[in-house]
Every structure is written in structure tokens, then in C-alpha cells.
């Protein structure tokens, strides 16, 4: 076996270090992506549950539907969204 010089050994170790740093960066990016996806899913679930509770309160007569419609009339701008709540366009 040919003897490896110190310089060659250092270069090989530096190359290996670069590979490991790249691998670590990819794993960290994947972890951030997974955490962000989980966070978005949890936020969506909170919104769905809050909406379900509000709609059940309206059905039970514990909350005024008119109040919800007023809130939605101000908040919703897309035609399709406004139609879901029986709101006229641009009102």
C-alpha cells in the first residue's frame, strides 16, 4: 500500500467533513420542513374546530347567525367564499 501523505490525509478528511456538513444541513432542512408542515396542520385543525364549535352554537341558538354573517361580510373577499355564507358579492 502506498503511504498517504499528511496533506492527502487532510484533504480527504476535509472532503469527508464537507460531505457530513452537507448531510447535516439536509437533515436540518428536512426537520424544519416537517415541523412547519406539522404547525400548518395544527393551525388548520384549530380553525376547523373553532368553526365547528361556532356553527354548533348557532344551530343551538346560543350565538346569533347575523353576527357571524357580519364578521364574514367584512372578512371574505373571494366570490366563492362569500357564496358559502350566502353573502352578496362585494357587500
Buried (B, 14 or more C-beta within 10 A) or exposed (E): EEEEEEEEEEEEEEEEEEEEEEEEEEEEEEEEEEEEEEEEEEEEEEEEEEEEEBEEBBEEEEBEBEEBBEEBBEEBEEEEEBEEBEBEEEE
